Amino acid sequence: MFNFEEELKKLPRNPGVYIMRDDKDVILYVGKAINLHNRVRSYFRENIGRGPMIDKMVSLIARFEYIVTDSELEALVLENNLIKEHSPKYNTLLKDDKTYPYIKVTLGEAYPRILFSRMMKKDKSKYFGPYTSAAAVKDTIELLNKLYHLRTCNRSLPRDIGQERPCLNYHIKQCDAPCQAYVSQEQYRDQVSRALEFLNGNYGRILNELEAKMRAAAEELDFESAAGYRDLYNSVKQVSQKQKITDSTGEDKDIIALYRDEREAVVQVFFVRDGKLIGREHYYMTHVSSENKAEILENFVKQFYAGTPFIPRELMLQYEIGDRELIEKWLTERRGGRVYIRVPKIGAKEKLVELAAQNARHILEQDRERLKREEGRTIGAVKEIAGLLGLEHIERMEAFDISNINGFENVGSMIVFEKGKPKPSDYRKFRIKTVSGPDDYACMKEVLARRFRHGLEEEKELEEKELDRVYGKFTRFPDLLMMDGGRGQVNIALSVLKELQIAIPVCGMVKDDNHRTRGLYFNNVELPIDTRSEGFKLITRVQDEAHRFAVEYHRSLRSKAQVKSVLDEIPGVGPARRKALMRHFKSIEEIKAAEVEELAALPEINRRAAEEIYAFFRKKAN
């Protein structure tokens, strides 16, 4: 039994992080303190006007723990990490966990490439961004490669120069083939420099060049080339017009403001890079009822900039935040250069912050109805299913399906929905080991037995290691098991659960003669369901997703087996040559159509092997 009086006396007067837990050991709240003794004790004083939400949280605390740190800055970092890992119910949380795209120019390579990246590493590459649209980044990269004929391959140059033939991009005049040394390193680097100039916002030079080339091609009656230059010109023009000048300083800054209601807040961020507004994004903050606007903004800044790889030189905020100096110091360390947090009061900068706040308000007001509909599709649909089955609570649902063709390569799929939404990270695939032939019941029994035995073994292992609140691949069991079928599939599941002494409700998703879902089979009764309801639509989504996942897995195994069986029949073709053939030709049909010279051109294939491959497919065709 946790003795609060004794434990409160032991609290040190050091900086650190404290963790509040309930009677099930679930983390309720994580906080930091410059003085743990004073901060934690303050929660257990009466009548201090904390507000109903904090009072509710305090009433649920069964125990607390703390971690002492050397400084308040260390406590800030640790608090962020723990909040991100555990998402405590009573912390104000940033709902959106997004990683933003960057354009990466690999200047550390002899022949640099322009790549799409979600991470900003400390390497010799140059990064541009972050951008808010992944599609726009990909379009820009494609445009730059067309404009400057840069390579898109993964070859290691200059080591691999001349080892393989130039790719399709060379033949369609979108790459100058540095892989064949058709362009010097100096010429190629010059093209890269011009691409960097473009990314820095200097579009005038390329626009003038494209316009001149377009006119010259038209005068020579080469209208196809002229049309190509025109399209490139228009693409560059479109990119340049998206860049809106916000100030003349050319600095990087984020402009941050919020709007809130009783339940949540929307934070709007304008991203300014090199003095240009490159985009904006909004973020939802939950559990805000006990926080004022400045506290919400402070929580956002701490959580958002703990996860983003790029930190600008300046943050312009709507309100003064409590830990401004500490957060400035933390961000300065993360950025490796001075970071300023400012709250503009007058002038153009104040207008920009006001504009961000107006956008936040519009987003929250416009999204209320959408969020209500989304909640109906997900959480509301789950509650509807729970009500139909007479269950108190459903959060996690698992569904299973079997796929085969006449018993070939039997496979099983396990898909997971949490709070009415798919959770692909928890999906699992099973290759059937004990069943040959088309026996879906036996296959399903094996899959379920393996799934739940794995879970029990992981749970036992975690207990032996005295690990708390840690999940393995199968440890977390569902609140409802959904079987694709009626009584037969449900009975298979119940027999497995009974054998393993696990109590989980099981229902079957029953289909009519046209293979459409008509109801749920539960406790030996088929329950009809309104086909217009959100619950019915969710059941259909679960059923379709389980089937899709199983079929895709089966198709991939079937494809690999076919490739392996054909190529393995050819004398002299082992794993290395098989891999080289498939990497180069992409399909069996292309290998069949290849001439001896084309096959022998691969470094891994000698003349004799090429002739064997060529003869094999000609003999097979006859």
Secondary structure by P-SEA (a helix, b strand, c coil): cccaaaaaaacccccbbbbbbccccccccccccccaaaaaaaaacccccccaaaaaaaaaccbbbbbbcccaaaaaaaaaaaaaacccccccccccbbbbbbbbccccccbbbbbbbccccccccccccccccaaaaaaaaaaaaaacccccccccccccccccccccccccccccccccccccaaaaaaaaaaaaaaaaccaaaaaaaaaaaaaaaaaacaaaaaaaaaaaaaaaaaaaaacccccccbbbbbbbbbcccccbbbbbbbbbccccccbbbbbbbcccccccaaaaaaaaaaaaaacccccccbbbbcccccaaaaaaaaaaaaaccbbbbbbbcccaaaaaaaaaaaaaaaaaaaaaaaaaaaaaacaaaaaaaaaaaccccccbbbbbbbbbccccbbbbbbbbbcccccccccbbbbcccccccccaaaaaaaaaaaaaaaaaaaaaaaaaaccccccccccccccbbbccccaaaaaaaaaaaaaabbbbbbbbbcccccccccccccccbbbbcccccaaaaaaaaaaaaaaaaaaaaaaaaaaaaaaaaaaaacccccaaaaaaaaaacccaaaaaacccccccccccccaaaaaaaaaaaaaaac
